[in-house]
Amino acid sequence: MSVLDLDEAATQFDLRLECVQNRSGMELRATFAADLFEPATIQRLLGHWQRLLEGIIADPQGHISALHS
């Protein structure tokens, strides 16, 4: 996982999360208001989101509550 500093125009939301499929797999993206969120906070959020998605893929019939670590 890596953080990219993108120069984006004003966004409609303070936080936007995206999951995009590319040639090498899935890419998690976050666009956020830098005056509201620290990059480390967003990095941590993306890590949690990644673990959640990996858990769902590993056991699609499982319960989300069982995915805590």
PDB file of N, CA, C, O and CB in Angstrom:
ATOM      1  N   MET A   1       0.846  -1.152   0.000  1.00  0.00           N
ATOM      2  CA  MET A   1       0.000   0.000   0.000  1.00  0.00           C
ATOM      3  C   MET A   1       0.900   1.225   0.000  1.00  0.00           C
ATOM      4  O   MET A   1       1.941   1.255   0.657  1.00  0.00           O
ATOM      5  CB  MET A   1      -0.967  -0.008   1.208  1.00  0.00           C
ATOM      6  N   SER A   2       0.475   2.236  -0.753  1.00  0.00           N
ATOM      7  CA  SER A   2       1.243   3.476  -0.773  1.00  0.00           C
ATOM      8  C   SER A   2       0.288   4.656  -0.855  1.00  0.00           C
ATOM      9  O   SER A   2      -0.845   4.530  -1.319  1.00  0.00           O
ATOM     10  CB  SER A   2       2.240   3.495  -1.957  1.00  0.00           C
ATOM     11  N   VAL A   3       0.765   5.791  -0.400  1.00  0.00           N
ATOM     12  CA  VAL A   3      -0.020   7.016  -0.433  1.00  0.00           C
ATOM     13  C   VAL A   3       0.509   7.873  -1.562  1.00  0.00           C
ATOM     14  O   VAL A   3       1.713   8.110  -1.661  1.00  0.00           O
ATOM     15  CB  VAL A   3       0.038   7.777   0.929  1.00  0.00           C
ATOM     16  N   LEU A   4      -0.386   8.336  -2.411  1.00  0.00           N
ATOM     17  CA  LEU A   4      -0.026   9.214  -3.509  1.00  0.00           C
ATOM     18  C   LEU A   4      -0.612  10.577  -3.254  1.00  0.00           C
ATOM     19  O   LEU A   4      -1.780  10.694  -2.882  1.00  0.00           O
ATOM     20  CB  LEU A   4      -0.507   8.655  -4.856  1.00  0.00           C
ATOM     21  N   ASP A   5       0.169  11.597  -3.444  1.00  0.00           N
ATOM     22  CA  ASP A   5      -0.307  12.963  -3.282  1.00  0.00           C
ATOM     23  C   ASP A   5      -0.792  13.446  -4.637  1.00  0.00           C
ATOM     24  O   ASP A   5       0.013  13.799  -5.499  1.00  0.00           O
ATOM     25  CB  ASP A   5       0.809  13.900  -2.709  1.00  0.00           C
ATOM     26  N   LEU A   6      -2.091  13.462  -4.827  1.00  0.00           N
ATOM     27  CA  LEU A   6      -2.673  13.862  -6.097  1.00  0.00           C
ATOM     28  C   LEU A   6      -3.200  15.281  -6.001  1.00  0.00           C
ATOM     29  O   LEU A   6      -3.827  15.656  -5.010  1.00  0.00           O
ATOM     30  CB  LEU A   6      -3.792  12.899  -6.513  1.00  0.00           C
ATOM     31  N   ASP A   7      -2.949  16.044  -7.003  1.00  0.00           N
ATOM     32  CA  ASP A   7      -3.443  17.415  -7.059  1.00  0.00           C
ATOM     33  C   ASP A   7      -4.815  17.396  -7.709  1.00  0.00           C
ATOM     34  O   ASP A   7      -4.941  17.539  -8.925  1.00  0.00           O
ATOM     35  CB  ASP A   7      -2.463  18.348  -7.840  1.00  0.00           C
ATOM     36  N   GLU A   8      -5.830  17.220  -6.894  1.00  0.00           N
ATOM     37  CA  GLU A   8      -7.190  17.140  -7.416  1.00  0.00           C
ATOM     38  C   GLU A   8      -7.919  18.446  -7.150  1.00  0.00           C
ATOM     39  O   GLU A   8      -7.646  19.145  -6.175  1.00  0.00           O
ATOM     40  CB  GLU A   8      -7.953  15.957  -6.787  1.00  0.00           C
ATOM     41  N   ALA A   9      -8.834  18.751  -8.024  1.00  0.00           N
ATOM     42  CA  ALA A   9      -9.669  19.934  -7.834  1.00  0.00           C
ATOM     43  C   ALA A   9     -10.566  19.710  -6.620  1.00  0.00           C
ATOM     44  O   ALA A   9     -10.614  18.611  -6.068  1.00  0.00           O
ATOM     45  CB  ALA A   9     -10.521  20.235  -9.110  1.00  0.00           C
ATOM     46  N   ALA A  10     -11.259  20.737  -6.218  1.00  0.00           N
ATOM     47  CA  ALA A  10     -12.150  20.633  -5.060  1.00  0.00           C
ATOM     48  C   ALA A  10     -13.069  19.430  -5.221  1.00  0.00           C
ATOM     49  O   ALA A  10     -13.605  19.176  -6.300  1.00  0.00           O
ATOM     50  CB  ALA A  10     -12.980  21.929  -4.883  1.00  0.00           C
ATOM     51  N   THR A  11     -13.236  18.713  -4.153  1.00  0.00           N
ATOM     52  CA  THR A  11     -14.073  17.521  -4.178  1.00  0.00           C
ATOM     53  C   THR A  11     -15.392  17.794  -3.466  1.00  0.00           C
ATOM     54  O   THR A  11     -15.500  18.710  -2.651  1.00  0.00           O
ATOM     55  CB  THR A  11     -13.344  16.331  -3.527  1.00  0.00           C
ATOM     56  N   GLN A  12     -16.369  16.998  -3.786  1.00  0.00           N
ATOM     57  CA  GLN A  12     -17.703  17.167  -3.219  1.00  0.00           C
ATOM     58  C   GLN A  12     -17.778  16.655  -1.783  1.00  0.00           C
ATOM     59  O   GLN A  12     -18.650  17.072  -1.020  1.00  0.00           O
ATOM     60  CB  GLN A  12     -18.732  16.448  -4.080  1.00  0.00           C
ATOM     61  N   PHE A  13     -16.869  15.755  -1.410  1.00  0.00           N
ATOM     62  CA  PHE A  13     -16.931  15.108  -0.104  1.00  0.00           C
ATOM     63  C   PHE A  13     -15.623  15.295   0.664  1.00  0.00           C
ATOM     64  O   PHE A  13     -14.562  15.477   0.066  1.00  0.00           O
ATOM     65  CB  PHE A  13     -17.242  13.614  -0.264  1.00  0.00           C
ATOM     66  N   ASP A  14     -15.711  15.248   1.989  1.00  0.00           N
ATOM     67  CA  ASP A  14     -14.516  15.355   2.830  1.00  0.00           C
ATOM     68  C   ASP A  14     -13.663  14.092   2.758  1.00  0.00           C
ATOM     69  O   ASP A  14     -12.445  14.144   2.930  1.00  0.00           O
ATOM     70  CB  ASP A  14     -14.914  15.630   4.279  1.00  0.00           C
ATOM     71  N   LEU A  15     -14.316  12.954   2.500  1.00  0.00           N
ATOM     72  CA  LEU A  15     -13.612  11.680   2.401  1.00  0.00           C
ATOM     73  C   LEU A  15     -14.301  10.827   1.348  1.00  0.00           C
ATOM     74  O   LEU A  15     -15.513  10.621   1.393  1.00  0.00           O
ATOM     75  CB  LEU A  15     -13.573  10.946   3.776  1.00  0.00           C
ATOM     76  N   ARG A  16     -13.517  10.335   0.403  1.00  0.00           N
ATOM     77  CA  ARG A  16     -14.057   9.449  -0.642  1.00  0.00           C
ATOM     78  C   ARG A  16     -13.168   8.216  -0.705  1.00  0.00           C
ATOM     79  O   ARG A  16     -11.949   8.329  -0.834  1.00  0.00           O
ATOM     80  CB  ARG A  16     -14.126  10.173  -2.047  1.00  0.00           C
ATOM     81  N   LEU A  17     -13.784   7.028  -0.613  1.00  0.00           N
ATOM     82  CA  LEU A  17     -13.069   5.758  -0.705  1.00  0.00           C
ATOM     83  C   LEU A  17     -13.492   5.058  -1.980  1.00  0.00           C
ATOM     84  O   LEU A  17     -14.673   5.037  -2.328  1.00  0.00           O
ATOM     85  CB  LEU A  17     -13.341   4.863   0.537  1.00  0.00           C
ATOM     86  N   GLU A  18     -12.515   4.481  -2.680  1.00  0.00           N
ATOM     87  CA  GLU A  18     -12.793   3.767  -3.922  1.00  0.00           C
ATOM     88  C   GLU A  18     -12.024   2.455  -3.940  1.00  0.00           C
ATOM     89  O   GLU A  18     -10.930   2.355  -3.385  1.00  0.00           O
ATOM     90  CB  GLU A  18     -12.424   4.630  -5.150  1.00  0.00           C
ATOM     91  N   CYS A  19     -12.596   1.472  -4.571  1.00  0.00           N
ATOM     92  CA  CYS A  19     -11.944   0.197  -4.810  1.00  0.00           C
ATOM     93  C   CYS A  19     -12.012  -0.027  -6.315  1.00  0.00           C
ATOM     94  O   CYS A  19     -13.097  -0.183  -6.876  1.00  0.00           O
ATOM     95  CB  CYS A  19     -12.623  -0.986  -3.997  1.00  0.00           C
ATOM     96  N   VAL A  20     -10.849  -0.044  -6.969  1.00  0.00           N
ATOM     97  CA  VAL A  20     -10.785  -0.103  -8.424  1.00  0.00           C
ATOM     98  C   VAL A  20      -9.999  -1.341  -8.834  1.00  0.00           C
ATOM     99  O   VAL A  20      -8.918  -1.606  -8.308  1.00  0.00           O
ATOM    100  CB  VAL A  20     -10.139   1.185  -9.009  1.00  0.00           C
ATOM    101  N   GLN A  21     -10.552  -2.093  -9.777  1.00  0.00           N
ATOM    102  CA  GLN A  21      -9.846  -3.264 -10.283  1.00  0.00           C
ATOM    103  C   GLN A  21      -8.895  -2.824 -11.395  1.00  0.00           C
ATOM    104  O   GLN A  21      -9.270  -2.070 -12.293  1.00  0.00           O
ATOM    105  CB  GLN A  21     -10.848  -4.343 -10.799  1.00  0.00           C
ATOM    106  N   ASN A  22      -7.652  -3.312 -11.314  1.00  0.00           N
ATOM    107  CA  ASN A  22      -6.687  -3.051 -12.368  1.00  0.00           C
ATOM    108  C   ASN A  22      -6.031  -4.368 -12.770  1.00  0.00           C
ATOM    109  O   ASN A  22      -6.457  -5.428 -12.312  1.00  0.00           O
ATOM    110  CB  ASN A  22      -5.624  -2.014 -11.910  1.00  0.00           C
ATOM    111  N   ARG A  23      -5.020  -4.321 -13.604  1.00  0.00           N
ATOM    112  CA  ARG A  23      -4.382  -5.544 -14.112  1.00  0.00           C
ATOM    113  C   ARG A  23      -3.754  -6.398 -13.023  1.00  0.00           C
ATOM    114  O   ARG A  23      -3.716  -7.623 -13.137  1.00  0.00           O
ATOM    115  CB  ARG A  23      -3.332  -5.186 -15.121  1.00  0.00           C
ATOM    116  N   SER A  24      -3.264  -5.766 -11.977  1.00  0.00           N
ATOM    117  CA  SER A  24      -2.579  -6.522 -10.926  1.00  0.00           C
ATOM    118  C   SER A  24      -3.482  -6.878  -9.745  1.00  0.00           C
ATOM    119  O   SER A  24      -3.019  -7.516  -8.800  1.00  0.00           O
ATOM    120  CB  SER A  24      -1.399  -5.734 -10.427  1.00  0.00           C
ATOM    121  N   GLY A  25      -4.730  -6.493  -9.773  1.00  0.00           N
ATOM    122  CA  GLY A  25      -5.650  -6.810  -8.675  1.00  0.00           C
ATOM    123  C   GLY A  25      -6.551  -5.633  -8.366  1.00  0.00           C
ATOM    124  O   GLY A  25      -7.039  -4.953  -9.270  1.00  0.00           O
ATOM    125  N   MET A  26      -6.766  -5.401  -7.096  1.00  0.00           N
ATOM    126  CA  MET A  26      -7.620  -4.307  -6.656  1.00  0.00           C
ATOM    127  C   MET A  26      -6.765  -3.187  -6.074  1.00  0.00           C
ATOM    128  O   MET A  26      -5.743  -3.433  -5.434  1.00  0.00           O
ATOM    129  CB  MET A  26      -8.651  -4.799  -5.618  1.00  0.00           C
ATOM    130  N   GLU A  27      -7.190  -1.993  -6.302  1.00  0.00           N
ATOM    131  CA  GLU A  27      -6.492  -0.814  -5.792  1.00  0.00           C
ATOM    132  C   GLU A  27      -7.455  -0.043  -4.900  1.00  0.00           C
ATOM    133  O   GLU A  27      -8.559   0.298  -5.323  1.00  0.00           O
ATOM    134  CB  GLU A  27      -5.959   0.088  -6.961  1.00  0.00           C
ATOM    135  N   LEU A  28      -7.044   0.230  -3.676  1.00  0.00           N
ATOM    136  CA  LEU A  28      -7.844   1.023  -2.755  1.00  0.00           C
ATOM    137  C   LEU A  28      -7.371   2.458  -2.846  1.00  0.00           C
ATOM    138  O   LEU A  28      -6.172   2.732  -2.809  1.00  0.00           O
ATOM    139  CB  LEU A  28      -7.742   0.486  -1.295  1.00  0.00           C
ATOM    140  N   ARG A  29      -8.323   3.374  -2.967  1.00  0.00           N
ATOM    141  CA  ARG A  29      -7.980   4.787  -3.087  1.00  0.00           C
ATOM    142  C   ARG A  29      -8.780   5.605  -2.079  1.00  0.00           C
ATOM    143  O   ARG A  29      -9.924   5.285  -1.758  1.00  0.00           O
ATOM    144  CB  ARG A  29      -8.242   5.292  -4.523  1.00  0.00           C
ATOM    145  N   ALA A  30      -8.162   6.646  -1.599  1.00  0.00           N
ATOM    146  CA  ALA A  30      -8.846   7.576  -0.702  1.00  0.00           C
ATOM    147  C   ALA A  30      -8.520   8.991  -1.153  1.00  0.00           C
ATOM    148  O   ALA A  30      -7.358   9.336  -1.366  1.00  0.00           O
ATOM    149  CB  ALA A  30      -8.426   7.348   0.792  1.00  0.00           C
ATOM    150  N   THR A  31      -9.542   9.793  -1.294  1.00  0.00           N
ATOM    151  CA  THR A  31      -9.392  11.220  -1.532  1.00  0.00           C
ATOM    152  C   THR A  31      -9.968  11.894  -0.296  1.00  0.00           C
ATOM    153  O   THR A  31     -11.077  11.575   0.132  1.00  0.00           O
ATOM    154  CB  THR A  31     -10.117  11.694  -2.872  1.00  0.00           C
ATOM    155  N   PHE A  32      -9.209  12.831   0.279  1.00  0.00           N
ATOM    156  CA  PHE A  32      -9.659  13.390   1.549  1.00  0.00           C
ATOM    157  C   PHE A  32      -9.268  14.851   1.672  1.00  0.00           C
ATOM    158  O   PHE A  32      -8.343  15.331   1.016  1.00  0.00           O
ATOM    159  CB  PHE A  32      -9.085  12.596   2.715  1.00  0.00           C
ATOM    160  N   ALA A  33      -9.996  15.538   2.528  1.00  0.00           N
ATOM    161  CA  ALA A  33      -9.714  16.941   2.828  1.00  0.00           C
ATOM    162  C   ALA A  33      -8.516  16.988   3.770  1.00  0.00           C
ATOM    163  O   ALA A  33      -8.604  16.560   4.921  1.00  0.00           O
ATOM    164  CB  ALA A  33     -10.963  17.658   3.462  1.00  0.00           C
ATOM    165  N   ALA A  34      -7.406  17.507   3.278  1.00  0.00           N
ATOM    166  CA  ALA A  34      -6.167  17.524   4.053  1.00  0.00           C
ATOM    167  C   ALA A  34      -6.269  18.390   5.300  1.00  0.00           C
ATOM    168  O   ALA A  34      -5.500  18.202   6.242  1.00  0.00           O
ATOM    169  CB  ALA A  34      -5.029  18.012   3.193  1.00  0.00           C
ATOM    170  N   ASP A  35      -7.197  19.328   5.323  1.00  0.00           N
ATOM    171  CA  ASP A  35      -7.355  20.160   6.516  1.00  0.00           C
ATOM    172  C   ASP A  35      -8.175  19.457   7.602  1.00  0.00           C
ATOM    173  O   ASP A  35      -8.261  19.945   8.729  1.00  0.00           O
ATOM    174  CB  ASP A  35      -8.016  21.483   6.144  1.00  0.00           C
ATOM    175  N   LEU A  36      -8.776  18.316   7.263  1.00  0.00           N
ATOM    176  CA  LEU A  36      -9.573  17.560   8.239  1.00  0.00           C
ATOM    177  C   LEU A  36      -8.907  16.259   8.682  1.00  0.00           C
ATOM    178  O   LEU A  36      -9.134  15.801   9.802  1.00  0.00           O
ATOM    179  CB  LEU A  36     -10.930  17.250   7.655  1.00  0.00           C
ATOM    180  N   PHE A  37      -8.094  15.663   7.823  1.00  0.00           N
ATOM    181  CA  PHE A  37      -7.501  14.349   8.094  1.00  0.00           C
ATOM    182  C   PHE A  37      -5.993  14.400   7.938  1.00  0.00           C
ATOM    183  O   PHE A  37      -5.467  15.058   7.040  1.00  0.00           O
ATOM    184  CB  PHE A  37      -8.091  13.284   7.159  1.00  0.00           C
ATOM    185  N   GLU A  38      -5.304  13.694   8.827  1.00  0.00           N
ATOM    186  CA  GLU A  38      -3.865  13.503   8.711  1.00  0.00           C
ATOM    187  C   GLU A  38      -3.619  12.330   7.755  1.00  0.00           C
ATOM    188  O   GLU A  38      -4.381  11.363   7.767  1.00  0.00           O
ATOM    189  CB  GLU A  38      -3.207  13.245  10.119  1.00  0.00           C
ATOM    190  N   PRO A  39      -2.582  12.396   6.941  1.00  0.00           N
ATOM    191  CA  PRO A  39      -2.285  11.262   6.047  1.00  0.00           C
ATOM    192  C   PRO A  39      -2.136   9.935   6.798  1.00  0.00           C
ATOM    193  O   PRO A  39      -2.548   8.895   6.284  1.00  0.00           O
ATOM    194  CB  PRO A  39      -1.009  11.543   5.266  1.00  0.00           C
ATOM    195  N   ALA A  40      -1.565   9.950   7.982  1.00  0.00           N
ATOM    196  CA  ALA A  40      -1.407   8.716   8.767  1.00  0.00           C
ATOM    197  C   ALA A  40      -2.764   8.120   9.138  1.00  0.00           C
ATOM    198  O   ALA A  40      -2.908   6.899   9.184  1.00  0.00           O
ATOM    199  CB  ALA A  40      -0.590   8.992  10.041  1.00  0.00           C
ATOM    200  N   THR A  41      -3.745   8.957   9.400  1.00  0.00           N
ATOM    201  CA  THR A  41      -5.088   8.476   9.724  1.00  0.00           C
ATOM    202  C   THR A  41      -5.707   7.782   8.520  1.00  0.00           C
ATOM    203  O   THR A  41      -6.320   6.723   8.658  1.00  0.00           O
ATOM    204  CB  THR A  41      -5.983   9.637  10.189  1.00  0.00           C
ATOM    205  N   ILE A  42      -5.552   8.365   7.359  1.00  0.00           N
ATOM    206  CA  ILE A  42      -6.091   7.773   6.134  1.00  0.00           C
ATOM    207  C   ILE A  42      -5.360   6.465   5.818  1.00  0.00           C
ATOM    208  O   ILE A  42      -5.984   5.493   5.394  1.00  0.00           O
ATOM    209  CB  ILE A  42      -5.969   8.766   4.947  1.00  0.00           C
ATOM    210  N   GLN A  43      -4.058   6.440   6.020  1.00  0.00           N
ATOM    211  CA  GLN A  43      -3.275   5.219   5.800  1.00  0.00           C
ATOM    212  C   GLN A  43      -3.791   4.101   6.708  1.00  0.00           C
ATOM    213  O   GLN A  43      -3.950   2.963   6.266  1.00  0.00           O
ATOM    214  CB  GLN A  43      -1.762   5.478   6.061  1.00  0.00           C
ATOM    215  N   ARG A  44      -4.047   4.421   7.949  1.00  0.00           N
ATOM    216  CA  ARG A  44      -4.571   3.440   8.911  1.00  0.00           C
ATOM    217  C   ARG A  44      -5.966   2.968   8.475  1.00  0.00           C
ATOM    218  O   ARG A  44      -6.259   1.774   8.534  1.00  0.00           O
ATOM    219  CB  ARG A  44      -4.629   4.052  10.345  1.00  0.00           C
ATOM    220  N   LEU A  45      -6.816   3.889   8.044  1.00  0.00           N
ATOM    221  CA  LEU A  45      -8.157   3.554   7.570  1.00  0.00           C
ATOM    222  C   LEU A  45      -8.079   2.602   6.377  1.00  0.00           C
ATOM    223  O   LEU A  45      -8.820   1.620   6.316  1.00  0.00           O
ATOM    224  CB  LEU A  45      -8.932   4.833   7.188  1.00  0.00           C
ATOM    225  N   LEU A  46      -7.190   2.888   5.434  1.00  0.00           N
ATOM    226  CA  LEU A  46      -7.039   2.018   4.265  1.00  0.00           C
ATOM    227  C   LEU A  46      -6.545   0.634   4.673  1.00  0.00           C
ATOM    228  O   LEU A  46      -6.956  -0.366   4.084  1.00  0.00           O
ATOM    229  CB  LEU A  46      -6.072   2.644   3.252  1.00  0.00           C
ATOM    230  N   GLY A  47      -5.675   0.564   5.667  1.00  0.00           N
ATOM    231  CA  GLY A  47      -5.213  -0.729   6.163  1.00  0.00           C
ATOM    232  C   GLY A  47      -6.346  -1.553   6.747  1.00  0.00           C
ATOM    233  O   GLY A  47      -6.428  -2.758   6.510  1.00  0.00           O
ATOM    234  N   HIS A  48      -7.227  -0.904   7.515  1.00  0.00           N
ATOM    235  CA  HIS A  48      -8.389  -1.594   8.083  1.00  0.00           C
ATOM    236  C   HIS A  48      -9.327  -2.063   6.976  1.00  0.00           C
ATOM    237  O   HIS A  48      -9.834  -3.184   7.011  1.00  0.00           O
ATOM    238  CB  HIS A  48      -9.142  -0.671   9.064  1.00  0.00           C
ATOM    239  N   TRP A  49      -9.548  -1.202   6.007  1.00  0.00           N
ATOM    240  CA  TRP A  49     -10.430  -1.524   4.889  1.00  0.00           C
ATOM    241  C   TRP A  49      -9.865  -2.706   4.104  1.00  0.00           C
ATOM    242  O   TRP A  49     -10.606  -3.610   3.716  1.00  0.00           O
ATOM    243  CB  TRP A  49     -10.612  -0.296   3.965  1.00  0.00           C
ATOM    244  N   GLN A  50      -8.557  -2.698   3.874  1.00  0.00           N
ATOM    245  CA  GLN A  50      -7.909  -3.798   3.163  1.00  0.00           C
ATOM    246  C   GLN A  50      -8.096  -5.116   3.908  1.00  0.00           C
ATOM    247  O   GLN A  50      -8.446  -6.128   3.300  1.00  0.00           O
ATOM    248  CB  GLN A  50      -6.417  -3.507   2.975  1.00  0.00           C
ATOM    249  N   ARG A  51      -7.864  -5.109   5.222  1.00  0.00           N
ATOM    250  CA  ARG A  51      -8.039  -6.337   6.021  1.00  0.00           C
ATOM    251  C   ARG A  51      -9.492  -6.811   5.983  1.00  0.00           C
ATOM    252  O   ARG A  51      -9.748  -8.014   5.919  1.00  0.00           O
ATOM    253  CB  ARG A  51      -7.601  -6.097   7.486  1.00  0.00           C
ATOM    254  N   LEU A  52     -10.434  -5.886   6.021  1.00  0.00           N
ATOM    255  CA  LEU A  52     -11.846  -6.242   5.941  1.00  0.00           C
ATOM    256  C   LEU A  52     -12.149  -6.928   4.606  1.00  0.00           C
ATOM    257  O   LEU A  52     -12.785  -7.983   4.584  1.00  0.00           O
ATOM    258  CB  LEU A  52     -12.729  -4.987   6.116  1.00  0.00           C
ATOM    259  N   LEU A  53     -11.703  -6.343   3.503  1.00  0.00           N
ATOM    260  CA  LEU A  53     -11.956  -6.935   2.190  1.00  0.00           C
ATOM    261  C   LEU A  53     -11.278  -8.293   2.040  1.00  0.00           C
ATOM    262  O   LEU A  53     -11.872  -9.219   1.487  1.00  0.00           O
ATOM    263  CB  LEU A  53     -11.479  -5.996   1.090  1.00  0.00           C
ATOM    264  N   GLU A  54     -10.042  -8.427   2.526  1.00  0.00           N
ATOM    265  CA  GLU A  54      -9.348  -9.710   2.459  1.00  0.00           C
ATOM    266  C   GLU A  54     -10.093 -10.772   3.260  1.00  0.00           C
ATOM    267  O   GLU A  54     -10.182 -11.923   2.834  1.00  0.00           O
ATOM    268  CB  GLU A  54      -7.912  -9.569   2.973  1.00  0.00           C
ATOM    269  N   GLY A  55     -10.628 -10.388   4.420  1.00  0.00           N
ATOM    270  CA  GLY A  55     -11.393 -11.328   5.240  1.00  0.00           C
ATOM    271  C   GLY A  55     -12.675 -11.768   4.559  1.00  0.00           C
ATOM    272  O   GLY A  55     -13.055 -12.936   4.640  1.00  0.00           O
ATOM    273  N   ILE A  56     -13.334 -10.852   3.896  1.00  0.00           N
ATOM    274  CA  ILE A  56     -14.569 -11.185   3.173  1.00  0.00           C
ATOM    275  C   ILE A  56     -14.269 -12.135   2.017  1.00  0.00           C
ATOM    276  O   ILE A  56     -15.013 -13.086   1.776  1.00  0.00           O
ATOM    277  CB  ILE A  56     -15.258  -9.903   2.645  1.00  0.00           C
ATOM    278  N   ILE A  57     -13.177 -11.871   1.307  1.00  0.00           N
ATOM    279  CA  ILE A  57     -12.801 -12.735   0.188  1.00  0.00           C
ATOM    280  C   ILE A  57     -12.434 -14.131   0.687  1.00  0.00           C
ATOM    281  O   ILE A  57     -12.791 -15.130   0.062  1.00  0.00           O
ATOM    282  CB  ILE A  57     -11.625 -12.122  -0.596  1.00  0.00           C
ATOM    283  N   ALA A  58     -11.726 -14.200   1.803  1.00  0.00           N
ATOM    284  CA  ALA A  58     -11.293 -15.484   2.348  1.00  0.00           C
ATOM    285  C   ALA A  58     -12.471 -16.326   2.843  1.00  0.00           C
ATOM    286  O   ALA A  58     -12.429 -17.554   2.766  1.00  0.00           O
ATOM    287  CB  ALA A  58     -10.309 -15.258   3.484  1.00  0.00           C
ATOM    288  N   ASP A  59     -13.518 -15.676   3.349  1.00  0.00           N
ATOM    289  CA  ASP A  59     -14.671 -16.402   3.898  1.00  0.00           C
ATOM    290  C   ASP A  59     -15.944 -15.613   3.614  1.00  0.00           C
ATOM    291  O   ASP A  59     -16.460 -14.931   4.500  1.00  0.00           O
ATOM    292  CB  ASP A  59     -14.504 -16.644   5.432  1.00  0.00           C
ATOM    293  N   PRO A  60     -16.458 -15.700   2.376  1.00  0.00           N
ATOM    294  CA  PRO A  60     -17.632 -14.909   1.995  1.00  0.00           C
ATOM    295  C   PRO A  60     -18.885 -15.189   2.824  1.00  0.00           C
ATOM    296  O   PRO A  60     -19.766 -14.334   2.924  1.00  0.00           O
ATOM    297  CB  PRO A  60     -17.941 -15.154   0.562  1.00  0.00           C
ATOM    298  N   GLN A  61     -18.969 -16.378   3.417  1.00  0.00           N
ATOM    299  CA  GLN A  61     -20.147 -16.720   4.213  1.00  0.00           C
ATOM    300  C   GLN A  61     -19.973 -16.370   5.689  1.00  0.00           C
ATOM    301  O   GLN A  61     -20.901 -16.529   6.482  1.00  0.00           O
ATOM    302  CB  GLN A  61     -20.454 -18.197   4.074  1.00  0.00           C
ATOM    303  N   GLY A  62     -18.800 -15.899   6.051  1.00  0.00           N
ATOM    304  CA  GLY A  62     -18.515 -15.578   7.446  1.00  0.00           C
ATOM    305  C   GLY A  62     -19.205 -14.298   7.899  1.00  0.00           C
ATOM    306  O   GLY A  62     -19.817 -13.588   7.101  1.00  0.00           O
ATOM    307  N   HIS A  63     -19.096 -14.022   9.173  1.00  0.00           N
ATOM    308  CA  HIS A  63     -19.678 -12.828   9.756  1.00  0.00           C
ATOM    309  C   HIS A  63     -18.625 -11.728   9.854  1.00  0.00           C
ATOM    310  O   HIS A  63     -17.481 -11.985  10.231  1.00  0.00           O
ATOM    311  CB  HIS A  63     -20.272 -13.136  11.139  1.00  0.00           C
ATOM    312  N   ILE A  64     -19.009 -10.531   9.520  1.00  0.00           N
ATOM    313  CA  ILE A  64     -18.077  -9.403   9.577  1.00  0.00           C
ATOM    314  C   ILE A  64     -17.543  -9.210  10.996  1.00  0.00           C
ATOM    315  O   ILE A  64     -16.390  -8.818  11.178  1.00  0.00           O
ATOM    316  CB  ILE A  64     -18.763  -8.113   9.089  1.00  0.00           C
ATOM    317  N   SER A  65     -18.371  -9.483  11.990  1.00  0.00           N
ATOM    318  CA  SER A  65     -17.933  -9.324  13.375  1.00  0.00           C
ATOM    319  C   SER A  65     -16.766 -10.238  13.737  1.00  0.00           C
ATOM    320  O   SER A  65     -16.057  -9.978  14.709  1.00  0.00           O
ATOM    321  CB  SER A  65     -19.086  -9.589  14.308  1.00  0.00           C
ATOM    322  N   ALA A  66     -16.560 -11.308  12.965  1.00  0.00           N
ATOM    323  CA  ALA A  66     -15.472 -12.242  13.232  1.00  0.00           C
ATOM    324  C   ALA A  66     -14.155 -11.757  12.619  1.00  0.00           C
ATOM    325  O   ALA A  66     -13.123 -12.404  12.797  1.00  0.00           O
ATOM    326  CB  ALA A  66     -15.824 -13.629  12.691  1.00  0.00           C
ATOM    327  N   LEU A  67     -14.173 -10.647  11.911  1.00  0.00           N
ATOM    328  CA  LEU A  67     -12.985 -10.183  11.197  1.00  0.00           C
ATOM    329  C   LEU A  67     -12.103  -9.249  12.026  1.00  0.00           C
ATOM    330  O   LEU A  67     -11.075  -8.787  11.530  1.00  0.00           O
ATOM    331  CB  LEU A  67     -13.399  -9.484   9.936  1.00  0.00           C
ATOM    332  N   HIS A  68     -12.472  -8.963  13.254  1.00  0.00           N
ATOM    333  CA  HIS A  68     -11.632  -8.089  14.079  1.00  0.00           C
ATOM    334  C   HIS A  68     -10.293  -8.768  14.324  1.00  0.00           C
ATOM    335  O   HIS A  68     -10.186  -9.994  14.322  1.00  0.00           O
ATOM    336  CB  HIS A  68     -12.329  -7.750  15.431  1.00  0.00           C
ATOM    337  N   SER A  69      -9.281  -7.945  14.532  1.00  0.00           N
ATOM    338  CA  SER A  69      -7.961  -8.539  14.764  1.00  0.00           C
ATOM    339  C   SER A  69      -7.307  -7.962  15.991  1.00  0.00           C
ATOM    340  O   SER A  69      -6.191  -8.349  16.335  1.00  0.00           O
ATOM    341  CB  SER A  69      -7.061  -8.333  13.562  1.00  0.00           C
TER     342      SER A  69
END
